[in-house]
């Protein structure tokens, strides 16, 4: 099969189109012919080696974390899917590789594709949808009437999270550029802050929850908009001891992660608020619930550009500019 591989960890390193063996199917796996995939900043970070400590992929490896496609074979222990099913997924860590023609995925990570979406639209959802769901529903436990600040509202996670937070009954504030203000308003944002001309920490206060997706400086400023007892969930780091414990990392790596987040955890504690790092997990059941919301018209995908498979490198470069509105998608099977 054709696939785009990383030959070595390198910042802004080029992907190579290669012939790779078809993935081996485990007992609980479905083999999916990939119709479409999507690009995430996570792909750049993995390629650059930023996650080598926790995701030690051995080059050459295939990048890619989102898929929509058709099940073409199933393992003997698969119970929930059959050949011919149209599915979407974010494969679990250590088994990613969606910049390819086929992938074997554990059935627990897979869900039936929303019926009202094209393959390209469906491929745009899994990683950002699961990130938003796990931040707002699972960890944040957002309730009607609460206030949430979602940074970078026009990005992949932001466009999804705004819609989900509104569905959950929250008041939503977000940051974006002036040219994307109408987009985030159309998704349900109540308070829109132009990050180029306004300081969000001077405008927002008394918030219950912050979803941080930016740098450490923005994270520190975000602590000030929360009310006592509030929670900041960062999807961009720094990792905390709970995360290290969850991963079962050795004592040295636990210590490293504890030191990385020590400053922000200490400051949060002094303000009477909580800090949590979220690294989203593959979860097919949550994708099923997300599919129901999409089919009900509660959430719509926001796709900026669609690239052909052979232009996968260009798609990744475009995402790295930081200018994409919503998601960037790649058509694998025409």
CORZIPE-V204764 format. One record per backbone hydrogen bond with DSSP energy under -1.0 kcal/mol. NH is the residue of the N-H (numbers start at 0). CO is the residue of the C=O. Records with the same first field share a line. If there is no record, write none. Layout:
NH->CO + CO
This chain:
2->17
3->98
4->15
5->60
9->46
12->9
15->4
17->2
19->0
28->25
29->104
30->72
31->102
32->69
33->100
34->67
35->67
36->329
38->327
42->39
44->40
45->41
46->42
47->43
48->45
49->44
51->48
54->50
56->54
60->5
62->3
66->88
67->35
68->86
69->32
70->84
71->30
72->30
74->28
76->26
77->74
83->70
84->81
86->68
87->110
88->66
94->91
96->63
98->62
99->97
100->1
102->31
104->29
106->27
108->105
109->106
110->87
112->85
116->113
121->117
122->118
124->121
128->124
129->125
130->126
131->127
132->128
133->129
134->130
135->131
136->132
137->132
138->133
139->134
141->135
144->168
145->142
147->170
148->208
149->172
150->210
152->174
154->151
158->154
160->156
161->157
163->159
164->160
165->161
166->162
167->163
168->165
169->164
170->145
172->147
173->190
175->192
179->176
180->177
183->179
184->180
185->181
186->182
187->184
188->183
189->171
190->171
192->173
194->175
196->193
197->193
201->198
203->199
206->224
207->146
208->146
209->230
210->148
211->232
218->214
219->215
220->216
221->217
222->218
223->220
224->221
225->222
226->206
228->271
229->226
230->207
231->273
232->209
233->275
234->211
243->239
244->240
245->241
246->242
248->243
253->249
254->250
255->251
256->252
257->253
258->254
259->255
260->256
264->260
265->261
266->262
267->263
268->264
269->265
270->266
271->268
272->267
273->229
275->231
277->233
283->107
286->282
287->283
288->284
289->285
290->286
291->287
292->288
293->289
294->290
295->291
296->293
297->292
303->326
306->328
308->330
310->307
311->308
314->310
315->311
316->312
317->313
318->314
319->315
321->318
325->153
326->301
328->304
329->36
330->306
331->34
332->34
